[in-house]
Amino acid sequence: MPREDNASLVLLQGTPQKDVVIKPDAPSTLLSEKHADYIASYGTKKDDYILILYESLHVVDVNKIVEYIQSLQKEDGSFAGDKWGEIDTRFSFCAAATLALLGKLDAIDVEKAVEFVLSCMNFDGGFGCRPGSESHAGQIYCCTGFLAITDQLHQINVDLLGWWLCERQLPSGGLNGRPEKLPDVCYSWWVLASLKMIGRLHWIDREKLRCFILACQDEETGGFADRPGDMVDPFHTLFGIAGLSLLGEEQIKAVNPVFCMPEDVLRRINVQPELVS
Amino acid sequence: MIHDEIVLDLLQKLDAYKSMGPDGLRPRVLRDLADAIAKPLSIILRQSWLTGDISVDWKLANVTPIFKKGRKDNPESHSVWDSWFVFRLCSLFKKNYFIFCRKELILSGTLSPLKDLHLGKLALTKFPKSPETWIHRRWVLQQLIQENSLPAVVNKGNLGVAPAERIHRLVQEEMDVCSEAAGRYPSNYNAWSHRIWVLQNVGKLTTKVLLDELSSTKYWVSMHVSDHSGFHYRQFLLKSLIGRTVNDNNTLVQNQMGNEQNSSLQTEEECEGAEAVCVEEQSVDISHYLEEELDFCTDLIDTYPGHETLWCHRRCVFYLQHHLINKLPLLSVAASSVDSSDETLYNSHPNPTTSHMAQVMDVDGLNESSSKQGYTQETKRLKRAPMQDSFGPEMEYRFIDKVLSTCRDVDQARFATAYRKWLVTFLGQ
């Protein structure tokens, strides 16, 4: 059946496409060298730019950062993204993660912040961007990460949420972000990391997911795309590699599911939130 | 300065618009002349797009020769220019700097919030997903709400219209904008979550509003059975209705207690009687809407087999019914507070993957067993019998069994089985 471009998911009769088919000749091994080359050369193209920070905490003004984040917390515990005031649980996560890395989590009202995030929990165990919003894998990752950082993972119904998360896996092995959406490599991270944090990683078919992620590689240029055959970009490359790491890929260093950073870096600064086992 | 660069950039990218009409005003010509016309063009554009006025004054001398040719030779080309222009204008809405400028202009009183909303609405027709556009829209609405709460004397416009009416119109307009955007992109999370935000922050979650929205979205979702966001919206409305009833009941109880203390004109029995009837009516109403929704869901599941969204919707509606009937608290059930009447009874190994990963899926062979038709009253099955039997897990299991024994769609069977497992695991029945 004809597969349209990324933006047009509609088949002849108007039925949205629900999954991808992995071709037999899709990549099935990790092309590490290619990915390294891809990332290294990315910054040299004139239209695109990439900023790589190597453990440079000493160059930032920690106090200013803390003050800024404090100023963004509202009375109900929620966080705005900037001075214009948009509220979203993603910002709760960003605030908590930033402060945790700086060792300044106590600068905010943690109790209120937790209260707000929990108010975004839905009947299906998932979380949305605001109270009453639809559950979404990305938001779930942020809320679960937030609760891990604030040591509140026990507030989650792990079986219920785990169930919702593993229902994201499609026949192709890939994971989507919500029911009846296409699989996407970045959701392989958001969903997988969430499952890892709540101790339900084994509920996913790991072999099939691994196949899917590897199939998203581009053999010529290196890098990962959102799904097999599409254009690669650094964003999906990061999450493809991080996802494989969570699945136990030996060639890749261990990645922390909360921060999406190497475990050894976090070990060094002693920021490794306890997870559900 | 930056505006010149933007214009230059736009002109240099004119390749994308290959067919510009039969007048010979080729994009290539404009592109080659980009350096020369960027500055004067940016002056015009800056004036018009920052003030939200998209009917450009073409008479500015420096650029007249080029545009005039287009207009003279072909009346079409003017509208072509306009649509190209409008398209690029809409694209600009996705750029942070542009949005920032709009905010500054609104704050300084130069740009009217309503005009900005109008342009945003246009932008959403081209980019219905655009997160920046929706986020900016909420900020503008906040400005309007604040403006609206000022005394009428201070209020700049619409002095003849009452604040409540203004708010009502604003809400209706947002419902329309969200509806349009939802139709333009499947399962448009941003559009539907904006819709919810508007009801929560601009309008009021009154029973009337909730019921109106429930009725006005019914047909739409029946035509978009894969749209999880659309169905979630209905879940939000129903849950809010339940919450509303609880609040109303609490208020009534409080009033009742108040009356008992103050009243000497009415007998206590009369007070209690009247309020008890109100409470009763409201409770029944909610059950009725939940039942209706479950029926609606059943019909869609029967008509359009193999849609996960419909089964997810069913889980939620049943969950709401279950909680209403058993008077359980809705949501935010902490895992630590498990007790026998609670929903969180579960097996030690609920592992759901075995129920569907074991089946080999032939995605290519997937086809709809029924053609896509609108949901009509004619397909609605007969009303069910007495109340006792019309809800509860037993009915759900019977429904699941019926589906499993009659369906031919592999996905349908998979979803029905998963639903049963979910019920057993999480509603402890």
HADDOCK unambig.tbl for C-alpha pairs under 7 A between the chains (distance, minus, plus):
assign (segid A and resid 1 and name CA) (segid B and resid 364 and name CA) 6.88 0.50 0.50
assign (segid A and resid 84 and name CA) (segid B and resid 139 and name CA) 6.87 0.50 0.50
assign (segid A and resid 86 and name CA) (segid B and resid 135 and name CA) 6.64 0.50 0.50
assign (segid A and resid 118 and name CA) (segid B and resid 332 and name CA) 6.60 0.50 0.50
assign (segid A and resid 119 and name CA) (segid B and resid 332 and name CA) 6.71 0.50 0.50
assign (segid A and resid 121 and name CA) (segid B and resid 332 and name CA) 6.00 0.50 0.50
assign (segid A and resid 122 and name CA) (segid B and resid 331 and name CA) 6.45 0.50 0.50
assign (segid A and resid 123 and name CA) (segid B and resid 331 and name CA) 5.73 0.50 0.50
assign (segid A and resid 132 and name CA) (segid B and resid 236 and name CA) 6.39 0.50 0.50
assign (segid A and resid 133 and name CA) (segid B and resid 193 and name CA) 5.99 0.50 0.50
assign (segid A and resid 134 and name CA) (segid B and resid 229 and name CA) 6.94 0.50 0.50
assign (segid A and resid 134 and name CA) (segid B and resid 232 and name CA) 6.32 0.50 0.50
assign (segid A and resid 154 and name CA) (segid B and resid 335 and name CA) 6.67 0.50 0.50
assign (segid A and resid 155 and name CA) (segid B and resid 334 and name CA) 5.05 0.50 0.50
assign (segid A and resid 155 and name CA) (segid B and resid 335 and name CA) 5.86 0.50 0.50
assign (segid A and resid 156 and name CA) (segid B and resid 334 and name CA) 6.44 0.50 0.50
assign (segid A and resid 156 and name CA) (segid B and resid 335 and name CA) 6.12 0.50 0.50
assign (segid A and resid 157 and name CA) (segid B and resid 334 and name CA) 6.71 0.50 0.50
assign (segid A and resid 157 and name CA) (segid B and resid 335 and name CA) 4.98 0.50 0.50
assign (segid A and resid 163 and name CA) (segid B and resid 352 and name CA) 6.47 0.50 0.50
assign (segid A and resid 166 and name CA) (segid B and resid 353 and name CA) 6.94 0.50 0.50
assign (segid A and resid 171 and name CA) (segid B and resid 357 and name CA) 6.93 0.50 0.50
assign (segid A and resid 171 and name CA) (segid B and resid 361 and name CA) 6.13 0.50 0.50
assign (segid A and resid 179 and name CA) (segid B and resid 228 and name CA) 6.59 0.50 0.50
assign (segid A and resid 179 and name CA) (segid B and resid 308 and name CA) 6.43 0.50 0.50
assign (segid A and resid 179 and name CA) (segid B and resid 309 and name CA) 6.17 0.50 0.50
assign (segid A and resid 180 and name CA) (segid B and resid 226 and name CA) 6.35 0.50 0.50
assign (segid A and resid 180 and name CA) (segid B and resid 308 and name CA) 6.42 0.50 0.50
assign (segid A and resid 180 and name CA) (segid B and resid 309 and name CA) 6.67 0.50 0.50
assign (segid A and resid 203 and name CA) (segid B and resid 351 and name CA) 6.06 0.50 0.50
assign (segid A and resid 203 and name CA) (segid B and resid 353 and name CA) 6.26 0.50 0.50
assign (segid A and resid 204 and name CA) (segid B and resid 353 and name CA) 6.78 0.50 0.50
